[in-house]
Amino acid sequence: MTARQEPISAGENHLEWQTTYRVRFDEAGPDGNLRTSGFMRYAQDLAWQHSAALGFGRAWYAERGLTWLVRAAELVISAEPEMGSLITARTEIVGMRRVFARRRGEFLLADGTLAAWVHTDWVLIDARGALTRIPAIFPDVFGGTDLTASIGRIALPPTPPVAVHRRFAVRPHELDPMDHANNAVYLDWLEESLADLQTSKNRTPEPPATAGTPRRYEMEYVLAVEAGAELDGAAWRDEVAFCYRLAGMDGGPDRFRARVTTSAAHDGAGKEDR
């Protein structure tokens, strides 16, 4: 991705950070549009730019044995940017609560149309991997209000027999600087399984889950996935949504859960948390 950095401050708290991305050839799918995972890649890049610009880069976290992990996200796509188009992307801290912070990202087309927005819940962990309280300096520097909301959760029923399964292992290029599968990669896995569901011989043909807008992705990152992990992704459809569960190939706890809905417009939703 290519980016032009444009810091935006609100009062003394430097609440927002803005940059411009050009949708690259390798970021677009066969339809010529930005892949869904591209929005999550932009969102996490924005978060790191914002943090580093205010003095909280990788070295700062390493010295203190602290790490941010994505625990949940809600992504709503209202328009699909084409390859080569420019996207104005901005992020801000919505609020913080003990061990987690919620960011809102917005992605606008050149004409000002809101292409997508995302709420991302980040949790702070220490060197042992345990949740730890956010240092007092963070709300002082980044601003944001005290959240009354809780970290996003996705409740799924047991995987039904009709679910379509995709088995695979995490590949080295899917890892990020934290040495686990990048949170955007889960969206690629999810959409691969939804494509399998669409082409399953046991299903009546219907439009793909990822075709058209608006569409909404609710995601819970339950456990980090390490290099080489062997996984099983199960996809099915209930009355209102496409469902996805990612677990180990030999069973065990869920690693990731998601629901995708394509009905009802969600443009501008979520503003009440700002």
Buried (B, 14 or more C-beta within 10 A) or exposed (E): BEBEEEEBEEEEBBBBBBBBBBBEEEBBBEEEBBBBBBBBBBBBBBBBBBBBEBEBEEEEBEEEEBBBBBBBBBBBBBBBBEBEBBBBBBBBBBBBBEBBBBBBBBBBBEEEEBBBBBBBBBBBBEEEEEBBEBEEEBBEBBBBBEBEBEBBEBEBEEBEEEBBBBEBEBEEEBBEEEEBBBBBBBBBBBBBBBBBBBEBEEEEEEEBBBEEBBBBBBBBBBBBBEEEBEBBBBBBBEEEBBBBBBBBBEEEEBBBBBBBBBEEEBBEBBEEBE
